[in-house]
Amino acid sequence: MTIGNFTPQRSKLTCFIVGMITVFSLSASAGPREQAKRIHDRIAGIPPTEAVLTSMQADIQSGDAVAAAYKAMDNDAFYSVTLKNWVTPWTNEPETVFAPLNDYTATVIGMIRDDVDIRQMLFGDIIYTGQSAGLPAYSATNNDHYEQMESQALPLGTVLQQATQSSVTGIEAQATAGVLTTRAAAKAFLIDGTNRAIFRFTLINHFCGDLEPLKDIERAADRIRQDVSRSPGGDSRIFMNSCYGCHSGMDPMIQSFAYYDYVYDVDSDPDGESGRLVYNGEGQLDAETGTRVVSKYHNNKFNFPPGYVTEDDSWVNYWRKGPNQLIGWDPALPGSGNGAKSMGQELAHSEKFARCQVEKVFENVCLRPPGNSADRTQVDTMIASLKANGYQLKRTFAESAVYCMGE
């Protein structure tokens, strides 16, 4: 039906357009109070109280929006919900958020809360446990301590307490490597296999990329293990064009985990729920290898007998040369060493590690990845700020929230 030049359909379309223009106009001209609420919503995921909102508004009006963001982080939801959901996918191969709280997740949350240099996440002698009456003690063979913390809805912003990993888990201090040597990481990435999974998922979670982009067929093949066939399916071209480029860089690095394993009873506990991380210290020899190297490093040794035989936990970073120099390795480090701790430090001290953490925070807070020149400039600015402020990732959350609070 038409009445003059008016139609109901055109009226609905006009109202929709006007409504959208109004929404975008409000977003574009958000005042200090609206900006404060947006910061709180992005940081904590829940609305602020009236008192907190008023206080944050005052900070923004005084020109200190970062202080407003820090007030939002005083809400426990930042730790128990935002950070818990952010970190949890890093702790399992399916990369699901629907996994229980564990020592890996709790340690990252605690480090961010306490402004600990986030690089220690990959090499520090550090762990966070819960301090509350009624909690079962930390166990090397189950996750009850953390699952009870979660089922009781204990506030992670206050209940977590920092400790040395060596004193809690019993692993030698020199063998600790931050979250890489937590029970959760071992259960997810050191169970069965050849220990390469922990290296790959560390790249995915903390370099923001998989192995494929790092493939380099010009590195030496002298440290590629025996289990990698040089003619998979009878075709050596597959090895040269696919396998070689990843293994030539990965295998020399993951030798750092040669003394680690996740041990469980495959018959009574096929999922490894009651397993534990083990480390062969000085004088502890594997029954099959006759050295401290765990037997999985000699798996499938007849695939290519002339391949590299792992005899210790020495590692070397071949990616310091060639195209992967662009990762930005720390020139103050030697690029080689023994054990997971020094290898974790090699990764954590790279430019790629810093950029990955900042980009992940940006996406988590702004609800989108950096997508234009302004976003990329902001990421560069936050990386510089991260370095200048002792690698305190909590400040990166604050800076991201301020950038995306609207004007």
C-alpha positions as CSV (number, residue, x, y, z in Angstrom):
1,M,0.0,0.0,0.0
2,T,1.2,3.5,-0.9
3,I,0.1,6.7,0.7
4,G,1.4,9.6,-1.4
5,N,5.2,8.9,-1.5
6,F,5.1,6.9,1.7
7,T,5.3,3.1,2.0
8,P,5.5,1.0,5.2
9,Q,8.6,-0.9,3.8
10,R,10.4,2.4,3.1
11,S,9.4,3.6,6.6
12,K,11.0,0.6,8.2
13,L,14.1,0.9,6.2
14,T,14.4,4.6,7.1
15,C,13.9,3.9,10.8
16,F,16.5,1.2,10.7
17,I,19.1,3.5,9.0
18,V,18.3,6.4,11.4
19,G,18.6,4.0,14.3
20,M,22.0,2.7,13.1
21,I,23.3,6.2,12.5
22,T,22.2,7.1,16.1
23,V,24.1,4.0,17.5
24,F,27.3,4.8,15.6
25,S,27.0,8.5,16.5
26,L,26.7,7.6,20.2
27,S,29.7,5.2,19.8
28,A,31.7,7.8,18.1
29,S,30.9,10.5,20.6
30,A,31.1,8.4,23.8
31,G,31.7,10.6,26.8
32,P,33.9,9.7,29.9
33,R,31.1,7.7,31.6
34,E,30.4,5.6,28.5
35,Q,34.1,5.1,28.0
36,A,34.5,4.0,31.6
37,K,31.8,1.5,31.2
38,R,33.2,0.2,28.0
39,I,36.6,-0.3,29.6
40,H,35.1,-2.2,32.5
41,D,33.0,-4.4,30.2
42,R,36.0,-5.3,28.1
43,I,38.3,-5.9,31.1
44,A,36.0,-7.7,33.5
45,G,33.2,-8.8,31.3
46,I,30.6,-7.5,33.7
47,P,29.1,-4.0,34.4
48,P,30.9,-1.9,37.1
49,T,29.2,-0.8,40.3
50,E,28.0,2.8,40.4
51,A,30.9,3.8,42.7
52,V,33.5,2.1,40.5
53,L,32.0,3.7,37.4
54,T,32.1,7.1,38.9
55,S,35.7,6.7,40.0
56,M,36.7,5.5,36.6
57,Q,34.9,8.4,35.0
58,A,36.9,10.8,37.1
59,D,40.1,9.2,36.1
60,I,39.2,9.6,32.4
61,Q,38.2,13.2,32.9
62,S,41.5,13.9,34.6
63,G,43.4,12.4,31.6
64,D,44.4,9.1,33.2
65,A,42.3,6.5,31.4
66,V,45.0,3.8,32.2
67,A,44.2,4.3,35.9
68,A,40.6,3.7,35.1
69,A,41.5,0.5,33.4
70,Y,43.5,-0.6,36.4
71,K,40.4,0.0,38.6
72,A,38.5,-2.4,36.3
73,M,41.1,-5.0,36.9
74,D,40.4,-4.9,40.6
75,N,37.3,-6.8,39.9
76,D,38.0,-10.5,40.4
77,A,36.1,-11.3,37.2
78,F,39.2,-10.1,35.3
79,Y,41.2,-13.0,36.8
80,S,38.5,-15.7,37.3
81,V,36.7,-15.2,34.0
82,T,38.6,-13.0,31.5
83,L,42.1,-14.4,32.1
84,K,40.9,-17.9,32.9
85,N,39.1,-18.1,29.6
86,W,42.0,-16.4,27.7
87,V,44.7,-18.8,29.0
88,T,42.9,-22.1,29.2
89,P,43.0,-22.9,25.4
90,W,46.8,-22.8,25.6
91,T,46.8,-25.7,28.0
92,N,45.3,-28.5,25.8
93,E,45.8,-29.7,22.3
94,P,42.1,-29.2,21.2
95,E,42.6,-25.6,22.3
96,T,39.3,-25.5,24.1
97,V,38.2,-23.1,26.7
98,F,36.1,-25.8,28.3
99,A,38.8,-27.3,30.4
100,P,39.3,-27.1,34.2
101,L,41.6,-24.7,35.9
102,N,45.1,-26.1,36.2
103,D,48.6,-25.2,37.3
104,Y,49.5,-23.8,33.8
105,T,46.4,-21.5,33.7
106,A,46.7,-20.4,37.4
107,T,50.4,-19.6,37.0
108,V,49.8,-17.3,34.0
109,I,47.0,-15.6,35.8
110,G,49.1,-15.1,38.9
111,M,52.0,-13.7,37.0
112,I,49.8,-11.1,35.3
113,R,48.2,-10.1,38.6
114,D,51.5,-9.7,40.3
115,D,53.2,-7.8,37.4
116,V,55.8,-10.6,37.0
117,D,58.0,-10.3,33.9
118,I,55.8,-12.3,31.6
119,R,58.9,-13.8,29.8
120,Q,59.4,-16.0,32.9
121,M,56.3,-17.8,31.8
122,L,58.6,-20.0,29.6
123,F,61.7,-20.4,31.9
124,G,61.0,-19.3,35.5
125,D,61.1,-21.4,38.6
126,I,57.6,-20.3,39.3
127,I,54.1,-21.7,40.0
128,Y,50.9,-20.4,41.6
129,T,48.7,-22.5,43.9
130,G,45.6,-21.7,45.9
131,Q,45.8,-20.7,49.6
132,S,42.5,-21.4,51.2
133,A,41.2,-23.7,54.0
134,G,39.7,-26.9,52.7
135,L,41.6,-27.1,49.5
136,P,43.5,-30.4,48.8
137,A,47.2,-30.0,48.6
138,Y,48.9,-29.6,45.2
139,S,49.5,-33.1,43.7
140,A,51.9,-34.2,41.1
141,T,49.4,-37.0,40.1
142,N,46.1,-35.2,39.8
143,N,44.4,-31.8,39.3
144,D,42.2,-31.8,42.3
145,H,43.8,-28.8,43.9
146,Y,42.8,-26.5,41.0
147,E,39.5,-28.2,40.2
148,Q,38.3,-27.7,43.8
149,M,39.4,-24.1,43.6
150,E,37.2,-23.6,40.6
151,S,34.2,-25.6,42.0
152,Q,34.3,-23.5,45.1
153,A,34.3,-20.4,43.0
154,L,37.3,-19.0,44.9
155,P,38.4,-15.6,43.7
156,L,41.6,-16.1,41.7
157,G,42.5,-12.4,42.2
158,T,43.2,-13.1,45.8
159,V,43.5,-16.8,46.4
160,L,46.5,-17.5,44.2
161,Q,49.9,-17.4,45.8
162,Q,53.3,-17.5,44.1
163,A,55.9,-20.2,45.0
164,T,58.9,-21.7,43.4
165,Q,57.9,-24.6,41.2
166,S,60.8,-26.6,42.5
167,S,59.6,-26.5,46.0
168,V,56.0,-27.4,45.1
169,T,56.5,-30.1,42.4
170,G,59.9,-31.5,43.5
171,I,61.4,-31.0,40.1
172,E,65.0,-29.6,40.2
173,A,65.2,-25.8,40.1
174,Q,67.5,-26.0,37.0
175,A,64.9,-28.2,35.3
176,T,62.0,-25.8,35.7
177,A,60.8,-23.9,32.7
178,G,57.8,-21.9,33.8
179,V,54.5,-23.2,32.4
180,L,56.3,-25.6,30.1
181,T,57.1,-27.8,33.1
182,T,53.7,-27.6,34.8
183,R,51.7,-30.8,35.2
184,A,49.1,-29.5,32.8
185,A,51.6,-28.9,30.1
186,A,53.1,-32.3,30.6
187,K,49.8,-34.0,30.5
188,A,48.8,-32.2,27.3
189,F,52.1,-32.1,25.4
190,L,54.6,-34.5,26.8
191,I,52.3,-37.5,27.0
192,D,53.4,-40.3,24.6
193,G,54.7,-39.1,21.3
194,T,58.2,-37.7,20.9
195,N,58.0,-34.5,22.9
196,R,57.8,-32.4,19.7
197,A,54.2,-31.4,20.6
198,I,55.3,-29.2,23.5
199,F,57.5,-27.2,21.1
200,R,54.9,-26.9,18.4
201,F,52.1,-25.8,20.8
202,T,54.5,-23.3,22.5
203,L,55.0,-21.7,19.1
204,I,51.2,-21.7,18.5
205,N,50.4,-20.2,21.9
206,H,53.4,-17.9,22.4
207,F,54.6,-17.1,18.9
208,C,51.1,-16.8,17.4
209,G,52.0,-19.2,14.6
210,D,52.5,-22.8,13.7
211,L,55.6,-24.5,12.4
212,E,54.7,-24.2,8.7
213,P,55.6,-20.5,8.3
214,L,59.0,-21.2,9.9
215,K,59.9,-23.9,7.5
216,D,63.4,-23.4,6.2
217,I,65.0,-26.0,3.9
218,E,68.4,-24.4,3.9
219,R,69.2,-25.3,7.5
220,A,71.5,-28.3,8.3
221,A,69.8,-31.7,8.7
222,D,72.4,-33.1,11.1
223,R,70.1,-33.0,14.2
224,I,67.0,-34.6,12.6
225,R,66.2,-37.7,14.5
226,Q,66.1,-41.3,13.3
227,D,62.3,-41.5,13.5
228,V,61.8,-39.1,10.6
229,S,61.7,-41.1,7.4
230,R,63.8,-39.6,4.6
231,S,61.5,-41.3,2.0
232,P,58.0,-41.2,3.4
233,G,55.8,-43.4,1.2
234,G,59.0,-44.2,-0.8
235,D,59.2,-40.6,-2.1
236,S,62.2,-38.6,-0.9
237,R,60.7,-35.4,-2.3
238,I,58.1,-35.4,0.4
239,F,60.9,-35.3,3.0
240,M,62.9,-32.6,1.2
241,N,60.0,-30.3,0.4
242,S,57.9,-30.8,3.6
243,C,59.4,-32.6,6.5
244,Y,62.9,-31.3,6.2
245,G,62.1,-27.6,6.6
246,C,60.3,-28.0,9.9
247,H,62.5,-30.8,11.5
248,S,65.8,-29.1,10.7
249,G,64.9,-26.3,13.1
250,M,62.6,-28.0,15.5
251,D,64.6,-31.2,16.4
252,P,67.7,-29.3,17.5
253,M,65.5,-27.2,19.8
254,I,63.3,-29.9,21.3
255,Q,66.3,-31.9,22.3
256,S,66.1,-29.6,25.3
257,F,63.3,-31.8,26.6
258,A,65.2,-35.1,26.3
259,Y,65.1,-35.8,30.0
260,Y,61.4,-35.2,30.5
261,D,58.4,-37.5,30.1
262,Y,54.8,-37.8,31.3
263,V,54.4,-41.2,32.9
264,Y,51.1,-43.1,33.5
265,D,49.7,-46.6,33.5
266,V,48.2,-47.1,30.1
267,D,46.2,-50.1,31.2
268,S,44.5,-48.8,34.3
269,D,44.6,-45.1,33.3
270,P,44.5,-44.9,29.5
271,D,43.8,-41.1,29.5
272,G,46.7,-40.4,31.8
273,E,44.5,-38.6,34.4
274,S,46.7,-39.9,37.2
275,G,50.0,-39.5,35.4
276,R,52.9,-37.3,36.4
277,L,55.8,-35.3,35.0
278,V,59.2,-37.0,35.5
279,Y,62.6,-35.6,34.9
280,N,65.8,-37.7,34.8
281,G,68.2,-35.8,37.0
282,E,71.9,-36.5,37.4
283,G,72.5,-40.2,37.8
284,Q,68.9,-41.2,36.8
285,L,69.2,-43.4,33.7
286,D,66.5,-44.6,31.4
287,A,66.3,-48.4,31.2
288,E,66.1,-48.5,27.4
289,T,68.6,-45.8,26.4
290,G,71.1,-46.3,29.2
291,T,71.4,-42.5,29.5
292,R,69.3,-39.7,31.0
293,V,67.5,-39.4,27.7
294,V,64.0,-40.8,27.9
295,S,63.2,-43.7,25.6
296,K,60.7,-41.8,23.4
297,Y,63.7,-40.0,21.8
298,H,64.7,-43.3,20.3
299,N,61.3,-44.3,19.1
300,N,61.2,-45.7,15.5
301,K,64.9,-45.6,15.3
302,F,64.9,-47.9,12.3
303,N,63.0,-45.5,10.1
304,F,66.3,-44.0,9.3
305,P,69.2,-45.5,11.3
306,P,71.8,-43.0,10.1
307,G,69.7,-40.2,11.6
308,Y,70.6,-38.2,14.7
309,V,70.8,-40.2,18.0
310,T,69.9,-38.1,21.0
311,E,72.5,-38.6,23.8
312,D,71.8,-35.5,26.0
313,D,69.7,-32.4,26.4
314,S,71.9,-30.0,24.5
315,W,70.0,-27.8,22.0
316,V,70.9,-25.2,19.4
317,N,68.8,-22.7,17.5
318,Y,69.5,-23.0,13.8
319,W,66.8,-20.4,13.1
320,R,69.2,-17.7,14.2
321,K,70.4,-17.8,10.6
322,G,68.3,-17.6,7.5
323,P,64.8,-16.1,7.1
324,N,63.9,-16.9,10.7
325,Q,66.3,-14.3,11.9
326,L,63.3,-12.0,11.6
327,I,61.9,-13.6,14.8
328,G,64.2,-11.2,16.5
329,W,66.4,-13.4,18.7
330,D,68.1,-11.8,21.7
331,P,71.8,-11.1,20.6
332,A,72.8,-11.2,24.3
333,L,71.9,-14.9,24.5
334,P,74.2,-17.6,23.0
335,G,71.5,-19.4,20.9
336,S,72.4,-22.8,22.4
337,G,72.5,-24.5,25.8
338,N,71.3,-27.5,27.8
339,G,67.8,-28.2,29.0
340,A,64.3,-26.7,28.8
341,K,65.0,-23.6,30.9
342,S,67.6,-22.1,28.6
343,M,65.6,-23.0,25.5
344,G,62.4,-21.4,27.0
345,Q,64.5,-18.3,27.7
346,E,65.6,-18.3,24.0
347,L,62.0,-18.2,22.9
348,A,60.7,-15.8,25.5
349,H,63.5,-13.2,24.9
350,S,62.6,-12.9,21.2
351,E,60.8,-10.0,19.5
352,K,58.2,-12.5,18.2
353,F,57.2,-13.5,21.8
354,A,56.6,-9.9,22.9
355,R,54.6,-9.1,19.7
356,C,52.5,-12.2,20.1
357,Q,51.5,-11.5,23.7
358,V,50.5,-7.9,22.8
359,E,48.5,-8.9,19.8
360,K,46.7,-11.6,21.8
361,V,45.8,-9.1,24.5
362,F,44.6,-6.6,21.8
363,E,42.3,-9.1,20.2
364,N,41.0,-10.3,23.6
365,V,40.1,-6.8,24.8
366,C,39.2,-5.1,21.5
367,L,37.3,-8.2,20.3
368,R,39.1,-8.1,16.9
369,P,42.6,-8.6,15.7
370,P,44.7,-5.5,14.7
371,G,43.3,-4.7,11.3
372,N,44.5,-1.3,10.0
373,S,47.4,1.0,10.2
374,A,46.2,2.7,13.4
375,D,45.8,-0.7,15.1
376,R,49.3,-1.8,14.0
377,T,50.8,1.5,15.3
378,Q,49.0,0.9,18.6
379,V,50.4,-2.6,18.8
380,D,54.0,-1.3,18.2
381,T,53.4,1.4,20.9
382,M,52.2,-1.3,23.4
383,I,55.2,-3.5,22.6
384,A,57.5,-0.6,23.4
385,S,55.6,0.0,26.6
386,L,55.7,-3.7,27.6
387,K,59.5,-3.6,27.3
388,A,59.8,-0.3,29.1
389,N,57.6,-1.5,32.0
390,G,59.4,-4.7,32.8
391,Y,57.2,-6.9,30.6
392,Q,54.1,-6.4,32.8
393,L,51.3,-7.7,30.7
394,K,48.6,-6.3,33.0
395,R,49.5,-2.8,31.6
396,T,49.0,-4.1,28.1
397,F,45.4,-5.1,29.0
398,A,44.9,-1.5,30.3
399,E,46.4,0.1,27.3
400,S,44.3,-2.0,24.9
401,A,41.1,-1.2,26.8
402,V,41.9,2.5,26.6
403,Y,42.6,2.3,22.9
404,C,39.2,0.6,22.3
405,M,37.1,2.7,24.7
406,G,35.7,4.9,22.0
407,E,35.9,8.7,21.7
